[in-house]
Amino acid sequence: MTSAALGTDTPVSDRARNLQRLLAPRHIAVFGGRHAAEVIRQCRRIGFDGAVWPVHPTRRTVAGLRAFPDVDALPEAPDATFVAVRREPTVDVVAALARRGAGGAVCYASGFAEAGGTELQHRLVAAAGDMAVVGPNCYGILNYLDGAALWPDRHGGVRTARGPAIITQSGNIGLNLTMQRRSLPLSYLITVGNGAALRLHELVEGLLDDPRVTAIGLHIEGLEDVAAFSRAALKALHRRVPLVALKAGSSPLGAQAALSHTSSLSGSDALYDALFRRMGVARVRDLPELLETLKFLTVHGVLRGTRIASMSCSGGEASLVADLALPRGVTLPEFPPRTDERLRSVLGERVTVANPLDYHTYIWGDGPALTECYEAVLGADFDAHLLILDVPKPDSGTSTGSDGTAVWDTAVDALVTAHRRTAPRPATCLVSSLPEGLPEETGARLLAEGIAPMQGLTHCLDALASAAAVGAAQAGLGSIRPLANRPPAHSGTPYTLDEWQGKRALAARGLRTPDAALATGADEAARRARELGFPVVLKAVSASLTHKTEAGAVRLNLTDAAQVQEAAADMLRRGLPESLLVERMVQDPVAELIVGVRRDPQFGPALTIGAGGILVELLRDTATVLLPATAEEIRAALTSLRTWPLLDGYRGRPKADLRAVLDAVTAIADYAQDHAADLIEMDINPLLVLPQGRGALAADVLIRLTHPVPEEPSHDQPPHD
C-alpha cells in the first residue's frame, strides 16, 4: 500500500499496514474457550471464507475446528486474532503474536486502565509493537463487507456491498447498533474499549482506505490526540467520506461516567463543538440521529444547501415540517413557476399550492395522480425532497384504492416511479413522522431504489442540516487547517499581569485601549483626569484585583476633578492599592463583548467570544473557536451569537465597526498563539464596540501566565490611540 493510497505524503507505517490486515483479514486466529468458540460461530454465520485457527493449550478442537497449542504452531502469522483469555495472559499472547509477525488483535479482557491497571496496559502496548491492537476491554470488530466477525456475541447485521462504518468506545452500544431496524446496512462496526494502542484517528484513516465505506460514524467518549484527529478529519474531507460524531460526556455526570468507563478524557464540550465545526464533522446528539444521518449520507451524500421541498396529505404534518425546519436552518422556498403550474393542474382549485405542500386527500389512492404530484415536486430541483408518510401496522386493517392496491403502497409506488422518472436523480426521502412508522421491508425497497427511508421527522431534518454542513466543509477545503500539535506547557508559578501591564502587552499586538494614565494617590489621579478630559473611569491597579467591580475598585463616569479625587480617596480608605488607572470613558458603545482565551490540556489555546460586560455570566451567550483561527471563523462565531443583531444595526441602531472587532480579536489571538506554552487564561471584558468607523477598545484586561515573561512590563505610559 502506498502513501498516496492513504492520502498522505509520508510513508505508510507498519502499523497502518497491519491495521488493513486486521480490518480485512485473510485468516483469523482465536484464543480462549467459550468466547473464542462464539467468534468462530459468528464468522460462519456471516460467511467468512478464510481460514479460522483456534489456539488452546489443552483442547484438541474448538467449535469443531482443530486447535493449535500455541502461536508458533499456527500455519502462518494470522492477519487478525481475537484474544479472549485473562488479562495477564493477554499480554503474553500479544507478545507472541508480535514476534510471529501477526497483523493485529482484538483484546477482549477487561481489568486494564479502566480498572486501575495502568501498568498492565502499558505492558500490553509495549508487547504489541507495530501490531494493530484494538482494546483491551472491548467487544471487537464486525466487517460486514467481507464477513469477518471478531466478535464474541450475537449481532444483528448482515452482509453488504457498501455502507457506513461505526466506531464506538462502548461494546454494548456497538451491539445495540447492530440490532437497529432502520434499513441501514453497516460496512464495519468497531468497538475500541480503552483504545490503548490504536487511537481513534488511526482507525478512521484505516477505514478511509476502503472505498466501500460511505461515511463514518463516531461514538466518542474522549480524544487522546486532538491534532491527529483533526488531520484524519481533513483527510476524510478530501476523500469525500463524511464523519458524523456523537460525543458522550457533554454533561458533568456524563463526563464522570466516560472517565470511569474507559479512562478517557472527555474534555470541554464547547471545545469539541469547535473542533467538529472547524473540521467539517457533523455532530449529533443521540443514537437515532447518528443512524439517520449516516443513512442519508449513504444514500444521497452531502448536500449543496438546505433548501427542501416537503409533501404530505396533512396540514398538520406540513405545519410541523415548517416549525421544525426553521430552528435547524433548513429552508422551504417557494416552488418555481413550472412546479407551481404543474401542481395546480393535478391538484385542482381546492388545494393551495405552497411549500410545505399539503396535497390533501383528493388524490389519495390515485396512483397516476400521486405520481404526477410527486414528480412535479421532485423536479423543483431543491437540495432535498421529502414525502411524509407513516405506514400503518399490518394488523390495523387495510384501505384500498380503486385498483385494489393498499393506498399506502400506492403512495410508495408513486414516489418510486416519480423518482425514477426525474433526471438528474434528486435527493428523495420518504419520511415517517414517527420512527416506528416505516417497516423494514419498505425501507429496504426504498434503499434499493436510491430513496432514503428516513425514520422520524426531527432526526431527518437534523440529518439534512448535517449533510449540508459537511457539504459546505468539503466545498471550502482550501481554508480548513488541522490543529497544530500542542506545545508543551511550561511549569512554574502562575503569574497575573495587572490591567496596565496586560493592556500594554496587547497594545503591542495592535489592540486599541482607551486613552489612559497611571497615577499614585488621589491628587495625581485628579491631575491626570484633567489632562485626559472628562468623563473618566478610575480603577485600582493590582495583579490581585481580578474582579474589580465586586471589590469596589472601579468608578465610572466621573465628570470633574473633585469626583475623581473623592473616588480615589475612598478607594484608598478601603485599603485598595495606591496605584490608580485613569482612563477616558468611552461613550455610546454599540455593544460590549467578552473575548477570552484558555489553554486546554487536550486542545491547546481556545478563544471564546460572547456578550460581555457585567451580565456575561447571566447571558451565557458565547461561541468558541480553536486557535489558530481565520477571520472567517471569527466572523462566523460572532454571527452565531444571540446578540449578533446588536452588532448588525438592530431596530435602526448604529451598526458596529465589525472590521475593528475582527482586528481586535485577531490581535488577542496573536498574543495567545505567541504565548501558547505560557498562557493560562486571558479575558478582555468588556471589549467596547463602537459604531462603524470608530473602532473597538479593550476596557479591561486580565492575563495569567505560568511564569513571568522574560522582560516584565514597567509602569510606563502606553501609547494613546
C-alpha positions in Angstrom: 0.0 0.0 0.0 1.4 3.4 -1.0 1.3 6.6 0.9 -0.8 8.1 -2.0 -3.4 5.4 -1.3 -3.7 6.7 2.2 -3.8 10.3 1.1 -0.6 11.3 2.8 2.8 12.5 1.8 4.6 10.3 4.3 5.4 6.6 4.0 2.8 4.1 5.3 3.7 2.8 8.7 3.9 -0.9 9.5 1.0 -0.4 11.9 -1.1 1.1 9.2 -0.4 -1.9 7.0 -1.2 -4.2 9.9 -4.5 -2.4 10.5 -5.5 -3.2 7.0 -4.8 -6.9 7.7 -6.9 -6.7 10.9 -9.8 -4.9 9.2 -10.0 -7.2 6.2 -8.2 -10.5 7.2 -7.5 -13.5 5.0 -7.2 -15.7 8.1 -8.2 -15.4 11.8 -6.8 -16.9 15.0 -8.9 -17.2 18.1 -7.5 -17.7 21.7 -9.7 -18.9 24.5 -12.6 -21.2 25.2 -16.2 -20.2 25.2 -15.8 -16.7 23.7 -13.4 -18.0 21.1 -15.9 -20.6 20.0 -18.5 -17.9 19.6 -16.2 -15.9 17.3 -15.9 -19.0 15.1 -19.7 -19.4 15.0 -20.3 -15.7 14.1 -17.7 -15.9 11.3 -19.5 -18.9 9.9 -22.9 -17.1 10.3 -21.9 -14.2 8.1 -20.0 -16.2 5.6 -16.3 -15.7 6.3 -14.5 -17.7 3.7 -10.9 -17.6 5.1 -9.2 -19.9 7.5 -10.0 -19.8 11.2 -7.4 -21.2 13.6 -8.4 -21.8 17.2 -5.5 -21.8 19.7 -5.8 -23.6 23.0 -3.1 -25.2 25.2 -5.2 -28.3 26.1 -8.2 -28.7 23.8 -7.8 -30.6 20.6 -10.8 -28.8 18.9 -12.8 -25.6 19.5 -16.2 -25.3 17.8 -15.4 -28.3 15.6 -12.1 -26.9 14.3 -8.7 -28.3 15.0 -7.0 -26.3 17.8 -3.3 -25.4 17.8 -1.4 -25.4 21.1 0.3 -22.0 20.7 1.2 -19.2 18.4 4.3 -20.9 16.9 2.2 -23.9 15.9 -0.1 -21.9 13.6 0.3 -22.4 9.8 1.4 -18.8 9.3 1.2 -15.4 11.1 -2.6 -14.6 11.3 -3.9 -11.4 9.8 -6.3 -11.0 12.7 -6.6 -12.5 16.1 -9.3 -12.5 18.8 -7.7 -12.9 22.2 -10.2 -14.0 24.9 -8.0 -15.0 27.8 -7.5 -13.5 31.2 -5.8 -10.0 31.4 -2.3 -11.2 32.4 -2.0 -13.9 29.8 -3.4 -11.4 27.2 -0.1 -9.6 27.3 1.9 -12.8 26.7 -0.3 -13.8 23.8 0.1 -10.4 22.1 3.8 -10.5 22.6 4.0 -14.0 20.9 1.8 -12.7 18.1 4.0 -9.7 17.5 7.1 -11.9 17.4 5.4 -14.2 14.8 4.5 -11.1 12.6 0.8 -11.1 13.1 -1.3 -8.3 11.7 -3.5 -7.2 14.6 -5.5 -8.4 17.5 -8.7 -7.7 19.4 -8.1 -7.9 23.2 -11.4 -8.8 24.9 -10.3 -8.9 28.6 -11.1 -6.1 31.0 -9.2 -5.0 34.1 -6.7 -2.7 32.5 -6.5 1.1 32.8 -10.3 1.4 33.2 -10.0 -0.5 36.5 -6.7 0.9 37.7 -4.5 -1.5 35.7 -2.5 1.2 34.0 0.9 -0.5 34.3 -0.5 -3.7 32.8 -2.0 -1.7 29.9 1.4 -0.1 29.3 2.9 -3.6 29.1 0.3 -4.6 26.6 1.1 -1.7 24.3 4.8 -2.4 24.6 4.2 -6.1 23.8 2.2 -5.2 20.7 4.9 -3.2 19.0 3.7 -2.4 15.4 0.7 -4.8 15.6 -2.7 -3.2 15.2 -4.3 -3.8 18.6 -7.9 -2.9 19.4 -8.9 -2.8 23.0 -8.5 -4.0 25.7 -11.9 -4.1 27.3 -13.8 -4.3 24.0 -16.1 -6.5 22.0 -14.2 -6.3 18.8 -14.7 -5.7 15.1 -17.5 -6.7 12.6 -16.7 -6.5 8.9 -19.9 -7.0 7.1 -18.2 -6.4 3.7 -16.0 -9.5 3.9 -17.8 -11.5 6.6 -15.1 -11.3 9.3 -16.6 -11.3 12.8 -14.0 -10.7 15.5 -17.0 -10.6 17.9 -17.8 -12.9 20.8 -21.6 -12.5 20.9 -24.8 -12.3 18.8 -25.2 -9.3 16.5 -27.9 -8.1 14.1 -26.0 -7.1 11.0 -26.0 -8.7 7.6 -23.5 -8.8 4.7 -23.5 -5.8 2.4 -21.5 -4.5 -0.5 -21.2 -0.9 0.8 -22.3 1.2 3.7 -21.3 3.4 6.6 -18.8 2.3 9.3 -19.3 3.0 13.0 -16.5 3.3 15.7 -17.7 3.3 19.3 -15.9 3.1 22.6 -18.7 1.1 24.1 -19.2 -2.6 23.3 -22.8 -2.6 24.5 -23.7 0.4 22.4 -22.0 -1.3 19.4 -24.1 -4.4 20.0 -27.2 -2.4 20.1 -26.4 -0.6 16.9 -26.1 -3.9 15.1 -29.7 -4.6 16.2 -31.2 -1.4 14.7 -34.3 -1.8 12.5 -33.6 1.3 10.3 -32.8 -0.3 6.9 -29.1 0.8 7.4 -26.6 -1.8 6.3 -23.3 -1.3 8.1 -19.9 -1.9 6.5 -17.9 -2.1 9.7 -18.6 -1.8 13.4 -15.6 -1.4 15.6 -15.6 -1.1 19.4 -12.3 0.2 20.8 -12.8 0.0 24.6 -9.7 1.5 26.2 -8.1 2.4 22.9 -4.7 1.6 24.4 -2.7 1.1 21.2 -4.7 2.1 18.2 -6.2 5.6 18.5 -9.4 6.8 17.0 -7.7 8.8 14.3 -5.8 5.7 13.2 -9.0 3.7 12.8 -10.6 6.5 10.9 -7.7 6.6 8.5 -7.8 2.8 8.1 -11.5 2.9 7.2 -10.9 5.7 4.7 -8.7 3.4 2.7 -11.7 1.2 1.9 -13.7 2.7 -1.0 -16.8 0.7 0.1 -17.2 2.8 3.3 -19.7 5.6 2.5 -19.5 7.5 5.8 -18.0 7.0 9.3 -20.0 7.3 12.5 -18.1 8.0 15.7 -19.3 7.5 19.3 -16.6 9.3 21.2 -16.0 9.5 24.9 -12.7 11.3 24.6 -9.8 12.0 22.2 -6.2 11.3 23.2 -4.7 13.2 20.3 -6.8 16.1 19.1 -4.3 17.3 16.5 -4.0 13.8 14.9 -7.8 13.5 14.8 -8.1 16.9 13.0 -5.6 15.6 10.4 -7.7 12.4 9.9 -10.9 14.6 9.6 -9.2 16.7 7.0 -8.3 13.5 5.1 -11.9 12.4 5.3 -13.0 15.7 3.7 -10.5 15.2 0.9 -11.8 11.6 0.4 -15.4 12.8 0.4 -16.2 10.5 3.2 -18.4 12.3 5.8 -17.6 11.9 9.5 -20.6 12.0 12.0 -19.8 12.2 15.7 -21.8 11.5 18.8 -19.8 12.9 21.8 -20.5 11.4 25.1 -19.7 13.3 28.3 -21.4 16.5 27.3 -22.9 16.8 30.8 -20.9 16.7 34.1 -22.3 13.3 35.0 -21.7 12.0 31.5 -18.1 13.1 31.7 -17.7 11.3 35.0 -19.2 8.1 33.5 -16.9 8.3 30.5 -13.9 8.6 32.7 -14.9 5.6 34.8 -15.8 3.6 31.7 -12.7 3.7 29.6 -10.4 6.1 31.5 -11.0 8.6 28.6 -10.6 12.4 29.0 -14.0 13.7 27.9 -12.7 17.3 27.6 -14.8 20.5 27.3 -17.9 20.1 25.3 -17.6 23.5 23.8 -14.1 22.7 22.6 -15.4 19.5 20.9 -18.1 21.6 19.2 -15.4 24.0 18.0 -13.3 21.1 16.7 -16.1 19.4 14.8 -17.3 22.6 13.3 -13.8 23.5 12.1 -13.1 20.2 10.6 -16.4 19.6 8.9 -17.5 16.8 11.3 -21.3 16.6 11.7 -22.2 16.5 15.4 -25.3 14.6 16.5 -26.9 14.3 20.0 -28.2 10.8 20.2 -28.0 7.4 18.6 -31.1 7.6 16.4 -29.8 10.9 14.9 -26.4 9.2 14.3 -28.1 6.4 12.4 -30.4 8.6 10.4 -27.6 10.9 9.4 -25.4 8.1 8.3 -28.3 6.6 6.3 -29.0 9.9 4.5 -25.3 10.4 3.7 -25.0 6.8 2.4 -28.0 7.2 0.1 -27.5 10.8 -1.1 -24.1 12.0 0.1 -23.6 15.6 1.2 -25.9 18.4 0.2 -25.1 21.7 -1.5 -27.5 23.6 0.7 -30.6 23.4 3.0 -33.4 24.2 0.6 -36.0 21.4 0.8 -39.4 20.6 -0.5 -42.0 18.8 1.6 -45.2 17.0 0.6 -47.8 15.4 2.8 -51.6 14.8 2.7 -52.0 16.6 6.1 -51.9 20.2 7.0 -50.8 19.2 10.5 -47.7 17.4 9.1 -47.0 20.4 6.7 -47.0 22.9 9.6 -44.9 20.6 11.7 -42.3 20.4 9.0 -42.2 24.2 8.8 -41.9 24.6 12.6 -39.1 22.0 12.9 -37.1 23.2 9.9 -36.7 26.8 11.0 -34.5 26.3 14.1 -32.3 23.9 12.1 -31.6 26.4 9.4 -33.5 24.3 6.9 -35.5 26.5 4.4 -38.6 25.8 2.4 -38.5 28.2 -0.6 -41.5 28.8 -2.9 -41.9 26.4 -5.7 -40.6 27.6 -9.1 -43.3 28.6 -11.6 -43.1 25.4 -13.6 -43.6 23.3 -10.5 -46.4 25.6 -9.3 -48.3 25.3 -12.6 -47.9 21.5 -12.7 -49.2 21.1 -9.2 -52.2 23.3 -9.8 -53.1 21.2 -12.8 -53.0 17.9 -10.9 -54.4 19.1 -7.5 -57.2 21.4 -8.7 -58.5 24.7 -7.3 -59.4 23.4 -3.8 -55.7 22.8 -2.9 -53.4 25.7 -2.0 -50.0 25.2 -3.7 -47.3 26.1 -1.2 -44.1 24.6 0.3 -44.5 22.7 2.5 -47.3 21.2 0.4 -50.5 19.7 1.8 -51.9 18.0 -1.2 -55.0 16.9 0.8 -56.7 13.5 0.2 -58.5 14.3 -3.1 -55.9 12.2 -5.0 -55.2 9.8 -2.1 -55.1 6.2 -3.6 -54.9 7.5 -7.2 -51.6 6.2 -8.4 -51.2 8.2 -11.6 -52.2 11.5 -9.9 -49.9 10.9 -6.9 -47.1 10.1 -9.3 -47.7 13.4 -11.2 -47.8 15.3 -8.0 -44.6 13.8 -6.6 -42.8 14.1 -9.9 -43.6 17.8 -10.1 -42.2 18.4 -6.6 -39.0 16.3 -7.3 -38.5 18.4 -10.4 -38.2 21.6 -8.4 -34.5 20.9 -8.1 -34.2 21.7 -4.4 -31.4 20.3 -2.3 -33.7 17.6 -0.8 -37.3 16.4 -1.3 -39.4 14.9 1.4 -42.6 12.8 1.3 -44.1 12.5 4.8 -45.8 9.1 5.1 -46.4 6.8 8.1 -47.3 3.2 7.1 -49.9 1.6 9.3 -49.2 -1.6 11.3 -50.1 -4.8 9.4 -52.8 -5.7 12.0 -54.6 -2.4 11.8 -56.7 -3.2 8.7 -56.2 -2.4 5.0 -57.6 0.5 3.0 -57.5 0.0 -0.8 -57.8 2.3 -3.8 -59.9 1.8 -6.9 -57.4 -0.8 -8.3 -57.5 -2.8 -5.1 -54.0 -1.9 -4.0 -53.4 -0.8 -0.4 -53.4 3.0 -0.5 -50.1 3.4 1.4 -48.5 1.0 -1.0 -49.9 3.1 -3.8 -48.2 6.2 -2.4 -44.8 4.4 -2.1 -45.2 3.1 -5.6 -45.9 6.6 -6.9 -42.8 8.0 -5.2 -40.6 5.3 -6.6 -41.9 5.9 -10.1 -41.6 9.7 -9.8 -38.0 9.3 -8.5 -37.1 7.0 -11.5 -38.5 9.5 -14.0 -36.7 12.6 -12.6 -33.3 13.4 -14.1 -30.9 14.0 -12.6 -32.0 11.8 -9.8 -33.0 14.1 -6.8 -32.2 13.6 -3.2 -35.5 11.9 -2.4 -36.7 10.9 1.1 -39.7 9.1 2.4 -40.0 10.2 6.0 -42.2 8.7 8.7 -43.2 11.3 11.3 -42.5 8.6 14.0 -39.5 6.2 13.9 -41.8 3.2 14.0 -43.9 4.4 11.1 -41.7 2.8 8.4 -41.5 -1.0 8.2 -38.1 -2.6 7.5 -39.3 -4.2 4.3 -40.5 -0.8 2.9 -37.2 0.8 4.0 -35.2 -2.0 2.2 -37.2 -1.4 -1.0 -36.7 2.3 -0.9 -33.0 1.9 -0.2 -32.6 -0.3 -3.3 -34.3 2.5 -5.3 -31.9 5.2 -4.1 -34.6 6.8 -1.9 -33.6 7.5 1.7 -36.1 5.8 4.1 -35.9 8.3 7.0 -37.4 7.3 10.3 -38.5 10.3 12.5 -39.2 13.8 11.1 -37.0 15.6 13.6 -34.0 13.3 13.0 -34.5 13.6 9.3 -34.3 17.4 9.3 -31.2 17.2 11.6 -29.6 14.8 9.1 -30.3 17.2 6.2 -28.7 20.1 8.1 -25.7 17.9 8.9 -25.4 16.8 5.3 -25.4 20.5 4.2 -22.8 21.4 6.8 -20.4 18.7 5.7 -21.1 19.7 2.1 -20.1 23.3 2.9 -16.9 22.0 4.6 -16.0 19.9 1.5 -16.6 22.9 -0.7 -14.3 25.1 1.4 -11.5 22.6 1.8 -8.9 25.2 0.9 -9.5 27.2 4.0 -9.6 24.3 6.5 -6.4 23.7 8.5 -5.8 20.9 11.0 -4.8 21.8 14.5 -1.1 22.0 15.3 0.4 19.7 17.9 0.2 21.2 21.3 3.3 22.9 22.6 4.4 21.6 26.0 3.1 23.7 28.8 5.8 25.5 30.8 5.8 24.7 34.5 6.1 27.4 37.1 4.3 29.6 39.5 1.1 31.2 38.0 1.7 34.9 37.4 -1.0 37.6 36.7 -0.3 40.8 34.8 -2.2 43.7 36.3 -4.5 45.6 34.0 -2.0 48.2 33.0 0.6 45.6 32.1 -2.0 43.5 30.2 -3.2 46.4 28.1 0.4 47.3 27.2 1.1 43.7 26.2 -1.9 43.6 23.9 -1.4 47.1 22.6 1.9 45.9 21.2 -0.1 43.5 19.1 -2.4 46.3 17.8 -5.3 46.1 20.3 -6.7 49.5 21.0 -7.3 50.7 24.6 -8.9 53.9 25.9 -6.6 56.9 26.5 -5.2 56.3 29.9 -2.6 57.4 32.5 -1.3 55.8 35.7 -1.3 57.7 38.9 -0.3 57.3 42.5 -2.7 58.8 45.1 -5.8 61.0 44.8 -4.1 64.2 43.8 -2.2 62.8 40.9 -5.3 60.9 39.7 -7.3 64.2 39.6 -4.5 65.9 37.7 -4.2 63.0 35.2 -8.0 63.1 34.7 -7.9 66.8 33.8 -5.2 66.1 31.2 -7.2 63.3 29.6 -10.5 65.1 29.6 -13.8 64.2 31.2 -15.7 61.9 31.8 -13.2 59.3 33.0 -13.1 56.0 34.7 -11.0 55.4 37.8 -9.6 51.9 38.7 -7.4 50.5 41.3 -4.5 48.6 39.7 -3.1 45.3 41.1 -2.5 41.8 39.8 -4.6 40.5 42.7 -7.7 42.5 41.6 -9.3 40.2 39.1 -12.9 41.2 39.9 -12.8 45.0 40.4 -16.5 45.7 40.4 -17.1 43.4 43.3 -14.2 44.9 45.2 -15.3 48.5 44.7 -12.2 49.2 42.7 -14.0 50.8 39.7 -15.8 54.1 39.4 -17.4 55.1 36.2 -18.5 58.4 34.6 -16.5 60.8 36.8 -17.2 64.2 35.3 -14.8 66.5 37.2 -11.6 66.5 39.2 -13.4 66.7 42.5 -15.3 63.5 41.8 -12.0 61.8 40.8 -10.3 63.0 44.0 -13.2 61.8 46.1 -13.4 58.4 44.4 -9.6 57.9 44.7 -9.6 58.9 48.4 -12.5 56.4 49.1 -10.6 53.6 47.4 -7.5 54.3 49.4 -9.6 54.3 52.7 -10.9 50.9 51.7 -7.3 49.6 51.6 -7.1 49.3 47.9 -3.7 49.8 46.1 -2.3 53.3 45.7 -1.6 52.6 42.0 -4.6 54.0 40.1 -5.5 53.9 36.4 -7.3 56.9 35.0 -9.0 56.3 31.6 -11.0 58.4 29.3 -14.5 57.0 29.4 -15.7 55.5 26.1 -19.1 56.9 25.1 -22.1 55.2 23.4 -20.7 51.7 22.5 -23.0 49.7 20.2 -22.3 46.5 22.3 -20.0 45.0 24.9 -18.2 41.8 24.1 -16.1 39.4 26.1 -13.1 37.9 24.4 -11.3 35.2 26.3 -8.6 32.6 25.7 -8.0 29.5 27.8 -5.3 26.8 27.4 -6.8 23.4 27.4 -4.6 20.3 28.0 -6.1 18.5 25.1 -7.0 21.2 22.6 -4.4 23.9 23.3 -5.5 27.6 23.2 -9.2 28.2 22.5 -10.8 31.6 22.0 -14.3 32.4 23.3 -16.3 35.4 22.0 -19.6 36.4 23.6 -21.9 39.0 25.1 -19.7 40.8 27.7 -19.9 43.3 30.5 -21.3 42.7 33.9 -24.0 40.3 32.6 -21.6 37.9 30.9 -22.4 35.0 33.3 -26.1 35.7 33.3 -26.5 35.8 29.5 -24.1 33.0 28.7 -24.1 33.9 25.0 -20.8 32.7 23.7 -19.1 30.9 20.8 -15.7 29.1 20.9 -13.1 28.7 18.2 -9.8 26.8 18.3 -6.6 28.6 17.6 -5.1 29.5 15.2 -8.4 30.8 13.7 -9.1 32.5 10.4 -11.0 35.8 10.1 -13.9 33.8 8.6 -14.1 31.5 11.7 -14.0 34.5 14.0 -16.8 36.2 12.0 -18.8 33.0 12.0 -18.5 32.9 15.8 -19.8 36.5 16.1 -22.7 35.9 13.8 -23.7 32.8 15.8 -24.3 34.8 18.9 -27.8 35.7 20.0 -26.6 39.2 20.5 -25.3 39.5 16.9 -28.3 41.7 15.9 -27.0 44.4 18.2 -23.8 44.5 16.1 -25.7 44.4 12.9 -27.9 47.5 13.4 -30.8 46.1 15.4 -34.0 48.2 15.0 -32.3 51.1 13.4 -29.4 51.3 15.9 -25.9 52.1 14.5 -24.0 49.1 13.0 -20.9 48.1 14.8 -17.4 48.6 13.5 -17.1 44.9 12.6 -13.7 45.4 10.9 -12.3 46.8 14.1 -13.8 43.9 16.1 -12.1 41.4 13.8 -8.8 43.3 14.1 -9.1 43.4 17.9 -9.9 39.6 18.2 -7.0 38.8 15.8 -4.6 40.8 18.0 -5.8 38.9 21.0 -5.4 35.6 19.2 -1.9 36.5 18.0 -0.8 37.2 21.6 -2.3 33.9 22.7 -0.5 32.0 19.9 2.8 33.7 20.8 2.3 32.6 24.4 0.7 29.2 23.8 3.1 27.4 26.2 2.8 30.1 28.9 -0.8 31.4 28.8 -3.2 30.0 31.4 -6.1 32.4 30.6 -6.9 35.8 29.2 -10.1 37.8 29.5 -10.9 41.1 27.7 -14.2 42.1 29.3 -15.6 44.3 28.1 -14.4 44.9 24.5 -16.3 48.1 23.8 -17.6 48.0 20.2 -18.2 51.4 18.7 -20.2 52.4 15.6 -18.7 51.9 12.1 -15.5 53.8 11.6 -14.9 54.4 15.4 -13.2 51.2 16.3 -13.3 48.7 19.3 -11.4 49.2 22.6 -10.5 46.9 25.4 -11.8 48.4 28.6 -10.5 45.7 30.9 -7.8 43.0 30.5 -6.8 40.0 32.6 -3.8 37.9 31.6 -2.5 34.9 33.6 0.7 33.1 32.7 2.5 30.1 34.1 5.7 32.1 34.7 6.8 35.7 34.4 7.5 36.9 30.9 11.3 37.5 30.3 11.0 41.2 30.5 8.2 42.2 32.8 6.5 45.4 31.6 7.2 48.5 33.6 4.6 51.1 34.6 5.4 53.5 31.7 2.7 55.4 29.7 1.1 53.3 27.0 0.7 54.9 23.5 -2.6 56.7 23.2 -5.0 55.8 20.4 
